[in-house]
Amino acid sequence: MSEGGYRVRLARPEEAPALGAIERAAAARFAAIGLERIAQGRPTSEPEYLEAIGGGRLWVVEEAGGAIAGLAIADILDGEGFLAEISVRPEHGGRRLATHMIDAVAAWAAAQGCASLRLTTFTDVPWNRPYYERLGFVVLDEAEAGPQLRSVRERERARGVDSHGPRVCMARKIGR
């Protein structure tokens, strides 16, 4: 993607210190719908960013001038792609930047031999489940999820994330 003055690319280690601010800015939207605790949650840590960068699993979308507008972190869980994090600065909203990053993650996961891209999300937040459904994701019954994805959901529940509203696993076919 290189339209509208933006491009998606793999992140560089020197960018790790600035990425938490992007996650915090994107999460601030949750406060407007009564999910203040989510809005104030801890972003991914710098060591976690560096690990993902080192593994070729962290993408950024940057403006023509080089400023980073968003980020996406992926992994492989149960042999399938997993979108662990996606954040776009609110002032860059409405430009399909998240969609382009998700497409980059899906292409990466397909190149790893994955048949689907999976994620966990809130069901009732407009820019969560409804957004992903528009991108072709469908709800995946947790019983169908592998042990690693179920473990992600268990950790979310243990951290109290589910107390803010129902969450689901979702999947989109991407390869094979």
KAMOQUI-V564785 format. One record per residue. N is the residue number from 1. PHI is phi in radians with two decimals (* if undefined). NEAR is the number of other ideal C-beta (glycine too) atoms within 8 Angstrom. Layout:
n=[N | N]
phi=[PHI | PHI]
near=[NEAR | NEAR]
This chain:
n=[1 | 2 | 3 | 4 | 5 | 6 | 7 | 8 | 9 | 10 | 11 | 12 | 13 | 14 | 15 | 16 | 17 | 18 | 19 | 20 | 21 | 22 | 23 | 24 | 25 | 26 | 27 | 28 | 29 | 30 | 31 | 32 | 33 | 34 | 35 | 36 | 37 | 38 | 39 | 40 | 41 | 42 | 43 | 44 | 45 | 46 | 47 | 48 | 49 | 50 | 51 | 52 | 53 | 54 | 55 | 56 | 57 | 58 | 59 | 60 | 61 | 62 | 63 | 64 | 65 | 66 | 67 | 68 | 69 | 70 | 71 | 72 | 73 | 74 | 75 | 76 | 77 | 78 | 79 | 80 | 81 | 82 | 83 | 84 | 85 | 86 | 87 | 88 | 89 | 90 | 91 | 92 | 93 | 94 | 95 | 96 | 97 | 98 | 99 | 100 | 101 | 102 | 103 | 104 | 105 | 106 | 107 | 108 | 109 | 110 | 111 | 112 | 113 | 114 | 115 | 116 | 117 | 118 | 119 | 120 | 121 | 122 | 123 | 124 | 125 | 126 | 127 | 128 | 129 | 130 | 131 | 132 | 133 | 134 | 135 | 136 | 137 | 138 | 139 | 140 | 141 | 142 | 143 | 144 | 145 | 146 | 147 | 148 | 149 | 150 | 151 | 152 | 153 | 154 | 155 | 156 | 157 | 158 | 159 | 160 | 161 | 162 | 163 | 164 | 165 | 166 | 167 | 168 | 169 | 170 | 171 | 172 | 173 | 174 | 175 | 176]
phi=[* | -2.60 | -1.95 | 1.05 | 1.40 | -2.04 | -2.57 | -1.69 | -2.68 | -1.18 | -1.29 | -1.94 | -0.93 | -1.17 | -1.54 | -0.93 | -1.07 | -1.57 | -1.28 | -1.04 | -1.11 | -1.19 | -1.06 | -1.12 | -1.10 | -1.16 | -1.20 | -1.01 | -1.05 | -1.14 | -1.08 | -1.16 | -1.99 | 1.50 | -1.86 | -1.03 | -1.13 | -1.18 | -1.07 | -1.72 | -1.13 | -1.30 | -1.28 | -0.97 | -1.40 | -1.03 | -1.05 | -1.16 | -1.05 | -1.10 | -1.11 | -1.15 | -1.10 | -1.06 | -1.58 | 1.16 | -2.11 | -2.27 | -1.96 | -2.19 | -2.00 | -2.11 | -1.35 | -0.94 | -1.37 | 1.76 | -1.20 | -1.50 | -1.80 | -2.94 | -2.58 | -2.44 | -2.11 | -2.19 | -2.73 | -2.01 | -2.19 | 0.98 | 1.34 | -2.17 | -1.16 | -2.37 | -1.51 | -1.42 | -2.73 | -2.53 | -2.49 | -2.29 | -1.01 | -0.94 | -1.19 | -1.86 | -1.11 | 1.39 | -1.93 | 1.12 | -1.14 | -1.09 | -1.03 | -1.17 | -1.19 | -1.08 | -1.08 | -1.14 | -1.13 | -1.08 | -1.11 | -1.08 | -1.10 | -1.09 | -1.16 | -1.47 | 1.63 | -1.38 | -1.67 | -2.57 | -2.00 | -2.11 | -2.84 | -2.13 | -2.82 | -1.31 | -1.39 | -1.80 | -1.57 | -0.94 | -1.64 | -1.99 | -0.84 | -1.04 | -1.12 | -1.12 | -1.08 | -1.09 | -1.60 | 1.69 | -1.39 | -2.19 | -1.16 | -1.91 | -1.05 | -0.99 | -1.12 | -1.44 | -1.27 | -1.32 | -1.09 | -1.23 | -1.19 | -1.09 | -1.13 | -1.03 | -1.11 | -1.09 | -1.15 | -1.06 | -1.08 | -1.09 | -1.41 | 1.50 | -1.07 | -1.18 | -1.20 | -1.66 | 2.52 | -1.11 | -2.20 | -2.43 | -1.61 | -2.32 | -2.54 | -2.32 | -1.15 | -2.35 | -2.73 | 0.91]
near=[9 | 4 | 5 | 4 | 5 | 16 | 7 | 11 | 7 | 8 | 14 | 6 | 8 | 5 | 11 | 11 | 7 | 8 | 17 | 12 | 7 | 15 | 13 | 9 | 10 | 12 | 13 | 10 | 10 | 11 | 10 | 6 | 7 | 5 | 11 | 8 | 8 | 10 | 11 | 7 | 7 | 3 | 9 | 10 | 8 | 9 | 6 | 8 | 15 | 10 | 8 | 14 | 15 | 7 | 6 | 7 | 9 | 14 | 13 | 15 | 16 | 11 | 10 | 6 | 4 | 6 | 6 | 13 | 13 | 16 | 16 | 16 | 13 | 15 | 9 | 10 | 11 | 8 | 7 | 15 | 17 | 13 | 13 | 7 | 9 | 11 | 12 | 14 | 11 | 9 | 4 | 12 | 8 | 3 | 7 | 6 | 13 | 11 | 8 | 12 | 16 | 13 | 10 | 12 | 14 | 12 | 9 | 12 | 16 | 12 | 6 | 8 | 7 | 14 | 7 | 12 | 16 | 16 | 12 | 11 | 11 | 10 | 10 | 7 | 12 | 5 | 6 | 11 | 13 | 8 | 10 | 12 | 10 | 6 | 9 | 7 | 10 | 8 | 7 | 11 | 7 | 9 | 4 | 5 | 12 | 9 | 6 | 8 | 16 | 10 | 8 | 11 | 13 | 8 | 8 | 11 | 9 | 6 | 6 | 8 | 9 | 9 | 4 | 9 | 9 | 7 | 11 | 10 | 13 | 15 | 12 | 13 | 7 | 12 | 9 | 5]
